[in-house]
Amino acid sequence: MIPGGGQPNMQQLLQQAQKMQQDLAAAQEELARTPVEGSAGGGLVKATVTGAGELQGLVIDPKAVDPEDTETLADLVVAAVRDANNAAQELQQQKLGPLAQGLGGMPGLPF
């Protein structure tokens, strides 16, 4: 008869889960420190966000500023931030995707 009825070693499973949790935390920390840039209007507006999606900076070229047309400037800002956030999401997939897949193999985890 197999000791433990052929069940996986719980201590080993716990250690594996703990390592994955540490790897995930390290990847999230790295994302929070990694700047990602997006732009709009051919570079007239540039937004910088962290890999976690937090807006860090916004650069507006003076050529984009028309006092008679602030609506276009607002659209460019939104587009630049959206572009930066899309880049941040791609970075998140690169960094966290493999870790989430690894967690998917753990019984009882909702991935």
C-alpha positions, 0 to 999 in steps of 0.5 A: 500500500502507498503511504498516504493513499497516493495523495500528494505531499501536503508539505510539498504543495504548500512550499510550491504555493508559497514559492508561487506567491513570492514569485507573484509578489516579486513580479507585481513589485517589478511592475509597479516600478516599471515605466511604460509610455503611450502617446497620441497625436503623433507624439504630441501627447505622451503619458507614462504609467507604471506597469501596474497602470498608475499614471506617473507623468504627462507631457504635452507638446505646446503645438497640441495646445489650442485655446480655441480647441481644448476638446481635441487636447482632452481627447489626445490626453485620454488617448495617450493614457489609454495607449499607455495603459494598454502597454501596461496590460501587455507588460502585466500579461508578460510578467504575470501570465506565466505565474497565473498559469502555474497557479492554475495547476494547483488544486483548489485555486480559482485560476 
